[in-house]
Amino acid sequence: MIRNKEARVCVIGAGPSGITAAKNLLQVGLRKVVVYEKNDQIGGNWVYSPRLSHSSVFETTHIISSKRLSQYADYPMPAEYPDYPSHQQLLAYFQGYAEHFGILPYIRFNTEVKHAARQADETWKITLADGSVEQFDYLLVCNGHHWNPRYPEYPGQFSGQFLHSHDFKTAAPFRDQRVLVIGGGNSACDVAVETSRVSAFTGISMRRGYYIVPKFTMGEPADVLNSRIVGLPDWLRLRLLQLALWLNVGDYASYGLERPKHSILGAHLTMNSELLYFIRHGKIHPRRDIARFEGKTVHFVDGKAEAYDTIIACTGFIITFPFFDQTFIDYSEGDVPLYLRMFHPDYASLFFIGLVQPLGCIWPLADAQCKLAANYIVGNYQPPADMRQRIQEDVASINKQFIKAARHTIEVEYHKYLWKLERELPANAPAWSAQQQASAASR
């Protein structure tokens, strides 16, 4: 296996993870880099499109982590951006990043990878949609994990319109309808708020209690406040976070919501400042879990039954790699046994970038992952010999901290995970040089 600057490297996807992968590969001196992107521009899910075939944010999406803790380490967001930028601003930011670091010439747009096969010598045979085949020494998988919908299953049949949040682009089609949103995560709360602006009635069905956290606490973005106390012992930090949240929102039961039965950091947090406000103003109506469907009638586990025109399931996504044979790698169910959420213990030339669900933003974490992967490729870094044992310990830790749910198989705490990655970075990891900057500017 080649471990030097002559290695040929394939990156699948030019979303936020893919572009920072390319940048970090260039930073260590690699030049035989190809990024395959099936769409016509960078940005991944942040390229808003009304087409149902394209997995994208919806019309009014804003980021749920603050700009301060969402920007790449060496490319700050513009000072004039708000604390929580819109999807249009974020797409402009990603485009600026790609141009600033000279990434665009390495991207092949409108090019889909249909199949990726590992060869006996640890190289990769990449088959494209047009039938052409290329060989690479390394593969960085950056295809994202928010695009293949996971649908819920309930007894009975619903005769109205049944959608997944993947298909939600704008609230306009739901004007004057009775809408039920399923879920308690970020997408569910956002969709409920948006539809409630135009619907005749919006209900939101949650199967358990969730921590709904306002985006601002004590005048600061919530994640910024957490960053100020992240170094405290967990027992103290969790109590302070719980207290701050209680002072902000009070008892969830007063909103008609179930009280969470888990620790505040025992599941993915829901960041939303409008849901609780809309509930108390009678615009959104909390409902318990669904027991069954009967035509357009939804029966809930508490005995309530109501008719709805549309149900929107905001029930997450399945981790999918359509270019891998399922017999090779399949993380659609169960644990994800990777070292640092990125290194496969059996395939040294394969890296997963951005395959995390952080209590925070993915992009700075993907940036650090890519830095580590790039330094491995050129021989500056070697994973520990006891990688398998560490993977087992990591999986056990995740299963202990977070409640059992499909999304939590890749859950991490933002700061703690970032510190882990940074501790692994070699002291001789190259920085982005003035020469590279001049070269990028000349393109």
Sine and cosine of phi, psi and omega as CSV:
sin_phi,cos_phi,sin_psi,cos_psi,sin_omega,cos_omega
0.00,0.00,0.81,-0.59,0.00,-1.00
-0.93,0.37,0.75,-0.66,0.12,-0.99
-0.75,-0.66,0.95,0.31,0.04,-1.00
-0.37,-0.93,-0.07,-1.00,-0.11,-0.99
-0.96,0.28,-0.09,1.00,0.05,-1.00
-1.00,0.03,-0.06,1.00,-0.02,-1.00
-0.89,0.46,0.59,-0.81,0.07,-1.00
-0.99,-0.17,0.80,-0.59,-0.17,-0.99
-0.84,-0.54,0.74,-0.67,0.04,-1.00
-0.97,-0.26,0.72,-0.70,0.10,-0.99
-0.86,-0.50,0.81,-0.58,0.02,-1.00
-0.98,-0.18,0.93,-0.37,0.03,-1.00
0.95,-0.30,0.70,-0.71,0.04,-1.00
-0.87,-0.49,0.63,0.78,0.16,-0.99
-0.99,0.14,-0.26,-0.97,-0.02,-1.00
-0.83,0.55,-0.56,0.83,0.03,-1.00
-0.97,0.23,-0.64,0.77,-0.03,-1.00
-0.91,0.42,-0.63,0.78,-0.04,-1.00
-0.95,0.30,-0.56,0.83,0.06,-1.00
-0.97,0.25,-0.44,0.90,0.12,-0.99
-0.88,0.47,-0.75,0.66,0.00,-1.00
-0.87,0.49,-0.69,0.72,-0.02,-1.00
-0.87,0.49,-0.71,0.71,-0.04,-1.00
-0.95,0.32,-0.53,0.85,0.09,-1.00
-0.91,0.42,-0.68,0.73,0.05,-1.00
-0.91,0.42,-0.57,0.82,-0.07,-1.00
-0.89,0.46,-0.55,0.84,0.00,-1.00
-1.00,0.02,0.05,1.00,0.08,-1.00
0.98,-0.21,0.02,1.00,0.06,-1.00
-0.96,0.29,0.68,-0.73,-0.02,-1.00
-0.81,-0.58,-0.31,0.95,0.01,-1.00
-1.00,0.01,0.91,0.42,-0.09,-1.00
-0.91,-0.43,0.74,-0.68,0.07,-1.00
-0.76,-0.64,0.80,-0.59,0.06,-1.00
-0.95,-0.31,0.85,-0.52,0.03,-1.00
-0.99,-0.14,0.80,-0.60,0.01,-1.00
-0.75,-0.66,0.85,-0.53,-0.09,-1.00
-0.97,0.24,-0.31,0.95,0.06,-1.00
-1.00,-0.05,-0.02,-1.00,-0.11,-0.99
-0.99,-0.11,0.11,0.99,0.03,-1.00
-0.38,-0.92,0.21,-0.98,0.02,-1.00
-0.98,0.21,0.23,-0.97,0.12,-0.99
0.84,-0.54,-0.35,0.94,0.02,-1.00
0.85,0.53,-0.78,-0.63,-0.02,-1.00
-0.90,0.44,-0.27,0.96,-0.05,-1.00
-1.00,0.07,0.04,1.00,0.17,-0.99
-1.00,0.04,0.99,-0.17,-0.05,-1.00
-0.92,0.40,0.73,-0.68,0.05,-1.00
-0.58,-0.82,0.72,-0.70,0.06,-1.00
-0.96,0.27,-0.14,0.99,-0.02,-1.00
-0.95,0.32,0.76,-0.65,0.00,-1.00
-0.93,0.38,-0.37,0.93,-0.04,-1.00
-0.97,0.25,-0.29,0.96,-0.05,-1.00
-0.97,-0.26,0.83,-0.56,0.03,-1.00
-0.97,0.23,0.93,-0.37,-0.06,-1.00
-0.57,-0.82,0.22,-0.98,0.17,-0.99
-0.89,0.46,0.26,-0.97,0.06,-1.00
-0.99,-0.14,0.04,-1.00,-0.26,-0.96
-0.81,0.58,-0.60,0.80,-0.12,-0.99
-0.95,-0.32,0.26,0.97,-0.10,-0.99
-0.89,0.45,0.71,-0.71,0.23,-0.97
-0.85,-0.53,0.43,-0.90,0.01,-1.00
-0.89,0.45,0.46,-0.89,0.00,-1.00
-0.97,-0.24,-0.06,1.00,0.15,-0.99
-0.93,-0.37,0.46,-0.89,-0.07,-1.00
-0.95,0.32,0.41,-0.91,-0.02,-1.00
-0.87,0.49,-0.54,0.84,-0.05,-1.00
-0.89,0.46,-0.55,0.83,-0.03,-1.00
-0.95,-0.33,0.32,0.95,0.02,-1.00
-0.86,-0.51,-0.20,0.98,-0.06,-1.00
-0.99,0.14,0.46,-0.89,0.11,-0.99
-0.91,0.42,0.49,-0.87,-0.13,-0.99
-0.86,0.52,-0.59,0.81,-0.08,-1.00
-0.91,-0.41,0.39,0.92,0.05,-1.00
-0.50,-0.86,0.99,0.11,-0.05,-1.00
-0.91,0.41,0.50,-0.87,0.10,-0.99
-0.93,0.35,0.47,-0.88,-0.01,-1.00
-0.82,0.57,0.60,-0.80,-0.05,-1.00
-0.87,0.49,-0.49,0.87,-0.05,-1.00
-0.98,0.18,-0.13,0.99,0.05,-1.00
-0.91,0.41,0.57,-0.82,0.06,-1.00
-0.95,0.30,0.08,-1.00,0.01,-1.00
-0.86,0.51,-0.59,0.81,0.00,-1.00
-0.81,-0.58,1.00,0.00,-0.08,-1.00
-0.90,0.43,0.39,-0.92,0.06,-1.00
-0.98,0.17,0.19,-0.98,0.02,-1.00
-0.91,0.42,-0.52,0.86,0.05,-1.00
-0.91,0.42,-0.67,0.74,0.01,-1.00
-0.92,0.40,-0.63,0.78,0.00,-1.00
-0.92,0.39,-0.65,0.76,0.03,-1.00
-0.89,0.46,-0.66,0.75,0.05,-1.00
-0.88,0.47,-0.60,0.80,0.03,-1.00
-0.90,0.43,-0.71,0.70,0.01,-1.00
-0.90,0.43,-0.64,0.77,0.03,-1.00
-0.90,0.43,-0.65,0.76,0.04,-1.00
-0.90,0.43,-0.62,0.78,0.04,-1.00
-0.88,0.48,-0.74,0.68,-0.03,-1.00
-0.89,0.45,-0.64,0.77,0.01,-1.00
-0.95,0.33,-0.68,0.74,-0.05,-1.00
-0.87,0.50,-0.63,0.77,-0.05,-1.00
-0.99,-0.16,0.20,0.98,0.11,-0.99
0.91,0.42,0.61,0.80,-0.08,-1.00
-1.00,0.09,-0.53,0.85,-0.17,-0.99
-0.80,0.60,-0.64,0.77,0.00,-1.00
-0.89,0.45,-0.28,0.96,-0.04,-1.00
-1.00,-0.07,-0.04,1.00,-0.06,-1.00
-0.99,-0.16,0.73,-0.69,0.12,-0.99
-0.96,-0.28,0.98,-0.22,-0.03,-1.00
-0.97,0.22,0.29,-0.96,0.01,-1.00
0.81,0.59,0.58,0.82,-0.04,-1.00
-0.76,-0.65,0.93,-0.38,-0.04,-1.00
-0.98,-0.18,0.70,-0.71,0.11,-0.99
-1.00,0.09,0.89,-0.46,-0.02,-1.00
-1.00,-0.01,-0.52,0.85,-0.04,-1.00
-0.44,-0.90,0.67,-0.74,0.08,-1.00
-0.81,-0.59,0.86,-0.50,-0.07,-1.00
-0.82,-0.57,0.78,-0.62,0.04,-1.00
-0.98,0.21,0.72,-0.70,0.00,-1.00
-0.99,-0.10,0.22,-0.98,-0.06,-1.00
-0.87,0.50,-0.50,0.87,0.00,-1.00
-1.00,-0.01,0.26,0.97,0.03,-1.00
0.96,0.27,0.16,0.99,0.13,-0.99
-1.00,0.08,0.04,-1.00,-0.10,-1.00
-0.80,-0.60,0.75,-0.66,0.10,-1.00
-0.99,-0.15,0.91,-0.41,-0.07,-1.00
-0.95,-0.30,0.88,-0.48,0.02,-1.00
-0.97,-0.25,0.81,-0.59,-0.05,-1.00
-1.00,-0.09,0.20,-0.98,-0.07,-1.00
-0.89,0.46,-0.46,0.89,0.01,-1.00
-0.99,0.11,0.06,1.00,0.03,-1.00
1.00,-0.06,-0.18,0.98,0.00,-1.00
-0.96,0.29,0.43,-0.90,-0.08,-1.00
-0.80,-0.60,0.68,-0.73,0.05,-1.00
-0.73,-0.68,0.42,-0.91,-0.03,-1.00
-0.92,-0.38,0.64,-0.77,0.02,-1.00
-0.67,-0.74,0.41,-0.91,0.05,-1.00
-1.00,0.09,-0.51,0.86,-0.05,-1.00
-0.67,-0.74,0.43,-0.90,0.01,-1.00
-0.74,-0.68,0.81,-0.59,0.10,-0.99
-0.93,-0.36,0.89,-0.46,-0.05,-1.00
-1.00,-0.04,0.91,-0.41,-0.05,-1.00
-0.77,-0.64,0.60,0.80,-0.12,-0.99
-0.99,0.10,-0.02,1.00,0.05,-1.00
0.98,0.19,0.21,-0.98,-0.01,-1.00
-0.70,-0.72,0.40,0.92,0.03,-1.00
-0.85,-0.53,0.83,0.56,-0.03,-1.00
-0.59,-0.81,-0.35,0.94,-0.01,-1.00
-0.97,-0.23,0.98,-0.21,-0.19,-0.98
-0.89,0.46,0.62,-0.79,0.14,-0.99
-0.96,-0.26,0.89,-0.46,-0.05,-1.00
-0.99,-0.11,0.61,-0.79,0.07,-1.00
-0.99,0.17,0.35,-0.93,0.04,-1.00
-0.83,-0.56,0.76,-0.66,0.03,-1.00
-0.69,-0.72,0.43,-0.90,0.07,-1.00
-0.89,0.45,0.50,-0.87,0.05,-1.00
1.00,0.07,-0.03,-1.00,-0.01,-1.00
-0.81,-0.59,0.69,-0.72,0.08,-1.00
-0.99,-0.13,0.82,-0.58,-0.10,-0.99
-1.00,-0.05,-0.08,1.00,0.07,-1.00
-1.00,0.07,-0.31,-0.95,0.02,-1.00
-0.99,0.12,0.78,-0.63,-0.02,-1.00
-0.85,-0.52,0.89,-0.46,-0.05,-1.00
-0.83,-0.56,0.28,-0.96,0.20,-0.98
-0.95,-0.30,0.44,-0.90,0.02,-1.00
-0.84,0.55,-0.41,0.91,0.10,-1.00
-0.81,0.59,-0.51,0.86,-0.06,-1.00
-0.99,-0.11,-0.01,1.00,-0.02,-1.00
-1.00,0.08,0.86,-0.52,0.00,-1.00
-0.88,-0.47,-0.58,0.82,-0.04,-1.00
-0.41,-0.91,0.40,-0.92,-0.04,-1.00
-0.99,0.16,-0.28,0.96,-0.13,-0.99
-0.78,0.62,-0.68,0.73,-0.04,-1.00
-0.90,0.44,-0.20,0.98,-0.09,-1.00
-0.97,-0.26,0.25,0.97,0.03,-1.00
-0.85,0.53,0.74,-0.67,0.07,-1.00
0.91,0.41,0.19,0.98,0.05,-1.00
-1.00,-0.05,0.30,-0.95,0.21,-0.98
-1.00,-0.09,0.89,-0.46,-0.16,-0.99
-0.88,-0.48,0.71,-0.70,0.13,-0.99
-0.90,-0.45,0.83,-0.56,0.07,-1.00
-0.98,-0.19,0.75,-0.66,0.02,-1.00
-0.97,-0.24,0.82,-0.58,0.06,-1.00
0.77,-0.63,0.26,-0.96,0.02,-1.00
-0.74,-0.67,0.19,0.98,0.01,-1.00
-1.00,0.08,-0.19,-0.98,-0.08,-1.00
-0.89,0.46,-0.70,0.71,0.00,-1.00
-0.90,0.44,-0.69,0.73,-0.02,-1.00
-0.86,0.51,-0.73,0.68,-0.03,-1.00
-0.93,0.38,-0.64,0.77,0.05,-1.00
-0.90,0.44,-0.70,0.71,-0.01,-1.00
-0.91,0.42,-0.66,0.75,0.02,-1.00
-0.88,0.48,-0.70,0.71,0.02,-1.00
-0.88,0.48,-0.73,0.68,-0.06,-1.00
-0.91,0.41,-0.71,0.70,-0.02,-1.00
-0.92,0.39,-0.55,0.84,-0.05,-1.00
-0.91,0.42,-0.31,0.95,0.02,-1.00
-0.94,0.34,-0.42,0.91,-0.11,-0.99
-0.81,-0.59,-0.27,0.96,-0.11,-0.99
-0.98,0.22,0.28,-0.96,0.14,-0.99
-0.97,0.26,-0.51,0.86,-0.03,-1.00
-0.29,-0.96,0.73,-0.69,0.09,-1.00
-0.81,-0.59,0.85,-0.52,0.13,-0.99
-0.96,-0.29,0.40,-0.92,0.08,-1.00
-0.73,-0.68,0.86,-0.50,-0.06,-1.00
-0.98,-0.17,0.85,-0.53,0.03,-1.00
-0.87,-0.50,0.71,-0.71,-0.05,-1.00
-0.99,0.14,-0.23,0.97,-0.02,-1.00
-0.40,-0.91,-0.01,-1.00,0.06,-1.00
-0.99,0.16,0.63,-0.78,0.03,-1.00
-0.83,-0.55,0.49,-0.87,0.17,-0.99
-1.00,0.07,0.95,-0.30,0.06,-1.00
-1.00,-0.07,0.93,-0.38,-0.15,-0.99
-0.94,-0.34,0.83,-0.56,0.09,-1.00
-0.87,0.49,0.51,-0.86,-0.03,-1.00
-0.94,0.35,-0.36,0.93,0.02,-1.00
-0.85,-0.53,0.72,-0.70,0.05,-1.00
-0.73,-0.68,0.83,-0.56,-0.02,-1.00
0.82,0.57,0.59,0.81,0.08,-1.00
0.99,0.14,0.04,1.00,-0.02,-1.00
-0.84,-0.54,0.42,-0.91,0.17,-0.99
-0.82,0.57,0.65,-0.76,-0.11,-0.99
-0.85,0.53,-0.61,0.79,-0.04,-1.00
-0.95,0.30,-0.46,0.89,0.06,-1.00
-0.93,0.36,-0.66,0.75,0.04,-1.00
-0.88,0.48,-0.69,0.72,0.03,-1.00
-0.88,0.48,-0.60,0.80,-0.03,-1.00
-0.90,0.44,-0.39,0.92,-0.01,-1.00
-0.97,0.22,-0.33,0.95,-0.05,-1.00
-0.86,-0.52,0.16,0.99,-0.10,-0.99
-0.91,0.42,-0.38,0.93,0.00,-1.00
-0.99,0.16,-0.13,0.99,0.01,-1.00
-0.96,0.30,0.37,-0.93,0.11,-0.99
-0.83,0.56,0.59,-0.80,-0.09,-1.00
-0.83,0.56,-0.66,0.75,-0.05,-1.00
-0.88,0.48,-0.58,0.81,0.00,-1.00
-0.98,0.18,-0.68,0.73,-0.02,-1.00
-0.87,0.49,-0.69,0.72,-0.03,-1.00
-0.90,0.45,-0.62,0.78,0.03,-1.00
-0.92,0.39,-0.64,0.77,0.02,-1.00
-0.92,0.40,-0.65,0.76,0.04,-1.00
-0.90,0.43,-0.67,0.74,0.01,-1.00
-0.89,0.45,-0.67,0.74,0.00,-1.00
-0.90,0.43,-0.73,0.69,-0.01,-1.00
-0.87,0.49,-0.64,0.76,0.00,-1.00
-0.93,0.38,-0.68,0.74,0.00,-1.00
-0.89,0.46,-0.65,0.76,0.03,-1.00
-0.90,0.43,-0.50,0.86,-0.01,-1.00
-0.98,0.19,-0.70,0.72,-0.18,-0.98
-0.86,-0.50,-0.27,0.96,-0.01,-1.00
0.98,0.21,-0.54,-0.84,-0.07,-1.00
-1.00,-0.01,0.81,-0.58,0.00,-1.00
-0.87,0.49,-0.45,0.89,0.01,-1.00
-0.89,0.47,-0.46,0.89,0.00,-1.00
-0.94,0.34,-0.22,0.98,0.07,-1.00
-0.99,-0.16,0.01,1.00,-0.07,-1.00
0.99,0.11,0.25,0.97,-0.01,-1.00
-0.98,-0.21,0.44,-0.90,0.11,-0.99
-0.95,0.31,0.57,-0.82,0.09,-1.00
-0.97,0.24,0.70,-0.72,0.07,-1.00
-0.89,0.46,0.62,-0.79,0.01,-1.00
-0.98,-0.19,-0.02,1.00,-0.05,-1.00
-0.93,-0.37,0.16,-0.99,0.06,-1.00
-0.89,0.46,0.42,-0.91,-0.03,-1.00
-0.87,0.49,-0.45,0.90,0.07,-1.00
-0.93,-0.37,0.44,0.90,0.03,-1.00
-1.00,-0.06,0.00,1.00,0.05,-1.00
-0.40,-0.91,0.24,-0.97,0.01,-1.00
-0.90,0.43,0.78,-0.63,-0.01,-1.00
-0.97,0.25,0.48,-0.88,0.09,-1.00
-0.96,-0.27,0.89,-0.45,-0.04,-1.00
-0.99,-0.15,0.95,-0.31,-0.03,-1.00
-0.34,-0.94,0.81,-0.58,-0.01,-1.00
-0.99,-0.11,-0.15,0.99,-0.11,-0.99
-0.97,-0.25,-0.46,0.89,-0.10,-1.00
-0.84,0.54,-0.78,0.62,-0.04,-1.00
-0.90,0.44,-0.61,0.79,0.05,-1.00
-0.88,0.47,-0.71,0.70,-0.03,-1.00
-0.94,0.35,-0.55,0.83,0.06,-1.00
-0.89,0.46,-0.73,0.68,-0.05,-1.00
-0.95,0.31,-0.25,0.97,0.08,-1.00
-0.99,-0.15,0.12,0.99,0.10,-1.00
0.97,0.23,0.28,0.96,-0.01,-1.00
-1.00,-0.03,-0.47,0.88,0.03,-1.00
-0.81,-0.58,0.65,-0.76,-0.12,-0.99
-0.86,-0.52,0.93,-0.36,-0.01,-1.00
-0.91,0.42,0.63,-0.77,0.06,-1.00
-0.71,-0.71,0.42,-0.91,0.03,-1.00
-0.98,0.22,-0.09,-1.00,0.00,-1.00
-0.90,0.45,0.38,-0.92,-0.03,-1.00
-1.00,0.09,0.71,-0.70,0.07,-1.00
-1.00,-0.04,-0.70,0.71,-0.01,-1.00
-0.20,-0.98,0.23,-0.97,0.09,-1.00
-0.95,-0.32,0.51,-0.86,0.11,-0.99
-0.52,-0.86,1.00,-0.09,-0.11,-0.99
0.90,0.43,-0.81,-0.59,0.05,-1.00
-1.00,-0.04,0.03,1.00,-0.01,-1.00
-1.00,-0.02,0.73,-0.68,0.04,-1.00
-0.95,-0.32,0.83,-0.56,0.06,-1.00
-0.99,-0.17,0.78,-0.62,-0.02,-1.00
-0.98,-0.20,0.31,-0.95,-0.11,-0.99
-0.92,0.38,-0.28,0.96,0.03,-1.00
-1.00,-0.03,0.11,0.99,0.04,-1.00
0.99,-0.12,-0.23,0.97,0.03,-1.00
-0.93,0.37,0.59,-0.81,0.05,-1.00
-0.69,-0.72,0.74,-0.67,-0.03,-1.00
-0.60,-0.80,0.45,-0.89,0.05,-1.00
-1.00,-0.07,0.63,-0.77,0.03,-1.00
-0.70,-0.72,0.50,-0.86,0.08,-1.00
-1.00,0.07,-0.61,0.79,-0.08,-1.00
-0.67,-0.75,0.64,-0.77,0.17,-0.99
-0.89,-0.46,0.74,-0.68,0.05,-1.00
-0.89,-0.46,0.93,-0.37,-0.03,-1.00
-1.00,0.04,0.92,-0.39,0.05,-1.00
-0.96,-0.27,0.93,0.36,-0.22,-0.98
-0.91,-0.42,0.43,0.90,0.15,-0.99
1.00,0.08,-0.16,-0.99,-0.13,-0.99
-0.71,-0.70,0.41,-0.91,0.03,-1.00
-1.00,-0.07,0.75,-0.66,0.08,-1.00
-0.92,0.38,0.89,-0.46,-0.13,-0.99
-0.68,-0.74,0.68,-0.73,0.12,-0.99
-0.84,-0.54,1.00,0.00,-0.13,-0.99
-0.91,0.42,-0.28,0.96,-0.04,-1.00
-1.00,-0.02,-0.14,0.99,0.08,-1.00
-0.99,-0.16,0.59,-0.81,0.20,-0.98
-0.91,0.42,0.67,-0.75,-0.01,-1.00
-0.88,0.47,-0.46,0.89,0.03,-1.00
-0.95,0.30,-0.27,0.96,0.00,-1.00
-1.00,0.06,-0.86,0.51,0.04,-1.00
-0.59,-0.81,0.76,-0.65,0.02,-1.00
-0.54,-0.84,0.95,-0.31,0.01,-1.00
-0.94,-0.35,0.40,0.92,-0.05,-1.00
-0.93,0.37,-0.40,0.92,0.04,-1.00
-0.65,-0.76,0.48,-0.88,0.10,-0.99
0.99,0.17,-0.20,-0.98,-0.07,-1.00
-0.93,0.37,0.36,-0.93,0.06,-1.00
-0.89,-0.46,1.00,-0.04,-0.14,-0.99
-0.99,0.11,0.98,0.19,0.03,-1.00
-0.82,-0.57,0.60,-0.80,0.06,-1.00
-0.97,0.24,0.79,-0.62,-0.06,-1.00
0.83,0.56,0.44,0.90,0.01,-1.00
0.91,0.41,0.27,0.96,-0.09,-1.00
-0.58,-0.81,-0.53,0.85,-0.05,-1.00
-1.00,-0.08,0.80,-0.60,0.08,-1.00
-1.00,0.08,0.72,-0.69,-0.08,-1.00
-0.93,0.36,-0.34,0.94,-0.05,-1.00
-0.96,-0.26,-0.34,0.94,-0.12,-0.99
-0.84,-0.55,1.00,-0.08,-0.14,-0.99
-0.94,0.33,-0.28,0.96,-0.03,-1.00
-0.98,-0.18,0.26,0.97,-0.04,-1.00
-0.85,-0.53,0.72,-0.69,0.01,-1.00
-0.71,-0.70,0.65,-0.76,0.09,-1.00
-0.96,-0.29,0.83,-0.56,-0.06,-1.00
-0.91,-0.42,0.78,-0.63,0.02,-1.00
0.98,0.19,0.19,0.98,0.01,-1.00
-1.00,0.07,0.86,0.51,0.03,-1.00
-0.67,-0.74,0.44,-0.90,0.10,-0.99
-0.86,-0.52,1.00,0.03,-0.15,-0.99
-1.00,0.07,0.44,-0.90,0.28,-0.96
-0.98,0.20,0.96,0.27,-0.13,-0.99
0.50,-0.87,-0.40,-0.92,-0.09,-1.00
-0.99,-0.17,0.57,-0.82,-0.03,-1.00
-0.97,0.25,-0.63,0.78,-0.27,-0.96
-0.87,0.49,-0.72,0.70,0.06,-1.00
-0.89,0.45,-0.51,0.86,0.04,-1.00
-0.94,0.33,-0.67,0.74,0.05,-1.00
-0.88,0.47,-0.62,0.78,0.04,-1.00
-0.85,0.52,-0.74,0.68,0.01,-1.00
-0.92,0.39,-0.63,0.78,0.07,-1.00
-0.86,0.52,-0.72,0.70,-0.04,-1.00
-0.90,0.43,-0.60,0.80,0.04,-1.00
-0.87,0.49,-0.67,0.74,0.00,-1.00
-0.93,0.38,-0.70,0.71,0.01,-1.00
-0.88,0.47,-0.70,0.72,-0.02,-1.00
-0.89,0.47,-0.66,0.75,0.01,-1.00
-0.94,0.35,-0.50,0.86,0.10,-0.99
-0.90,0.43,-0.70,0.71,-0.08,-1.00
-0.88,0.48,-0.61,0.79,-0.02,-1.00
-1.00,-0.03,0.11,0.99,0.11,-0.99
1.00,0.01,0.24,0.97,0.00,-1.00
-1.00,0.01,-0.18,0.98,-0.08,-1.00
-0.61,-0.80,0.60,-0.80,0.06,-1.00
-0.74,-0.67,0.84,-0.55,0.04,-1.00
-0.86,0.50,0.39,-0.92,-0.04,-1.00
-0.91,0.41,0.47,-0.88,-0.02,-1.00
-0.92,0.40,-0.46,0.89,-0.01,-1.00
-1.00,-0.09,0.59,0.81,-0.06,-1.00
-0.80,0.59,-0.71,0.71,-0.04,-1.00
-0.87,0.49,-0.67,0.74,0.02,-1.00
-0.90,0.43,-0.65,0.76,0.00,-1.00
-0.92,0.40,-0.59,0.80,0.06,-1.00
-0.88,0.47,-0.72,0.70,0.01,-1.00
-0.87,0.49,-0.67,0.75,0.01,-1.00
-0.91,0.41,-0.63,0.78,0.00,-1.00
-0.91,0.40,-0.71,0.70,0.02,-1.00
-0.88,0.48,-0.68,0.73,0.02,-1.00
-0.89,0.45,-0.62,0.79,0.01,-1.00
-0.91,0.41,-0.67,0.74,0.03,-1.00
-0.89,0.46,-0.72,0.69,-0.02,-1.00
-0.91,0.42,-0.47,0.88,0.02,-1.00
-0.98,0.19,-0.66,0.75,-0.09,-1.00
-0.98,0.21,-0.67,0.75,-0.15,-0.99
-0.97,-0.25,0.56,-0.83,0.03,-1.00
-0.91,0.42,0.42,-0.91,-0.08,-1.00
-0.95,0.32,0.90,-0.43,0.03,-1.00
-0.31,-0.95,0.47,-0.88,-0.05,-1.00
-0.85,0.53,-0.63,0.77,-0.06,-1.00
-0.93,0.37,-0.40,0.92,-0.09,-1.00
-0.99,0.11,-0.04,1.00,0.07,-1.00
-0.91,0.41,-0.35,0.94,0.01,-1.00
-0.84,-0.54,0.34,0.94,-0.04,-1.00
-0.96,0.29,0.62,-0.78,0.10,-1.00
-0.59,-0.81,0.42,-0.91,0.19,-0.98
-1.00,0.07,0.79,-0.61,-0.14,-0.99
-0.76,0.65,-0.87,0.49,-0.12,-0.99
-0.92,0.40,-0.71,0.71,-0.04,-1.00
-0.90,0.44,-0.63,0.77,0.01,-1.00
-0.94,0.34,-0.66,0.75,0.03,-1.00
-0.88,0.48,-0.64,0.76,0.03,-1.00
-0.89,0.46,-0.64,0.77,0.04,-1.00
-0.85,0.52,-0.73,0.69,0.00,-1.00
-0.89,0.45,-0.71,0.71,-0.05,-1.00
-0.91,0.41,-0.54,0.84,0.05,-1.00
-0.92,0.39,-0.44,0.90,-0.01,-1.00
-0.99,0.13,-0.33,0.94,-0.07,-1.00
-0.90,0.43,0.74,-0.67,-0.01,-1.00
-0.95,0.32,0.47,-0.88,-0.02,-1.00
-0.90,0.43,-0.44,0.90,-0.04,-1.00
-0.99,-0.10,0.32,0.95,0.05,-1.00
-0.88,0.48,0.83,-0.55,-0.05,-1.00
-0.90,0.43,0.57,-0.82,0.13,-0.99
-1.00,-0.06,0.22,-0.98,0.07,-1.00
-0.95,0.32,0.88,-0.48,-0.15,-0.99
-1.00,0.03,0.31,-0.95,0.06,-1.00
-0.89,0.46,-0.57,0.82,0.02,-1.00
-0.91,0.41,-0.67,0.74,0.05,-1.00
-0.89,0.45,-0.64,0.77,0.00,-1.00
-0.90,0.44,-0.66,0.75,0.02,-1.00
-0.91,0.41,-0.63,0.77,0.01,-1.00
-0.90,0.43,-0.67,0.74,0.01,-1.00
-0.91,0.42,-0.63,0.77,-0.03,-1.00
-0.93,0.37,-0.44,0.90,-0.04,-1.00
-0.99,0.16,-0.23,0.97,-0.04,-1.00
-0.97,0.25,0.00,0.00,0.00,0.00
